[in-house]
Amino acid sequence: MWRRSSYSNQEGGDCVEVADGFPGVVPVRDSKAPHGPALCFEAVSWTAFIGGLKAEHRRP
């Protein structure tokens, strides 16, 4: 099941979607091209990436 960020709006825009249920990896695709290719990242790397984004977002 693909899911989109809660920060995305319903107008489409420039969004990525991630899929759950793949042990050890996180598939990522462009929401505007759902039948296009997906990139797969190691779950540990994806978690670090998202953690960095959240930390940067909290910065004053």
C-alpha positions in Angstrom: 0.0 0.0 0.0 1.4 3.4 -1.0 1.0 6.4 1.2 1.7 10.0 0.8 3.2 12.5 3.3 0.7 14.1 5.7 2.3 17.4 4.6 1.0 16.9 1.1 -2.1 18.5 -0.1 -4.9 16.9 -2.1 -4.1 19.0 -5.3 -1.3 16.6 -6.3 1.8 18.8 -6.4 5.3 17.5 -6.1 5.0 14.6 -3.7 6.6 11.3 -3.1 4.9 8.2 -1.9 6.3 5.3 0.2 5.2 1.7 0.4 5.0 -0.3 3.6 5.4 -4.0 4.1 8.8 -4.5 2.5 11.2 -5.8 5.2 14.4 -3.9 5.3 13.7 -1.5 2.4 11.4 1.5 1.7 10.2 1.8 -1.9 9.7 5.5 -2.9 8.0 6.8 -6.0 6.8 10.0 -7.6 3.1 10.5 -6.9 2.6 12.0 -10.4 3.9 8.8 -12.0 2.4 6.0 -10.0 3.2 3.4 -12.7 6.8 4.7 -13.2 9.9 3.4 -11.4 10.3 3.3 -7.7 13.6 3.7 -5.8 14.3 1.4 -2.9 16.2 2.6 0.1 17.5 0.6 3.0 15.1 1.2 5.9 18.0 2.4 8.2 19.0 5.0 5.6 15.4 6.1 5.0 14.9 6.5 8.8 18.0 8.6 9.1 17.0 10.8 6.1 13.5 11.4 7.6 15.1 12.1 11.0 17.3 14.7 9.4 14.4 16.4 7.7 12.4 16.6 11.0 15.4 18.0 12.8 16.0 20.6 10.1 12.2 21.5 10.2 12.4 22.1 14.0 15.4 24.5 13.7 14.6 28.2 14.3 
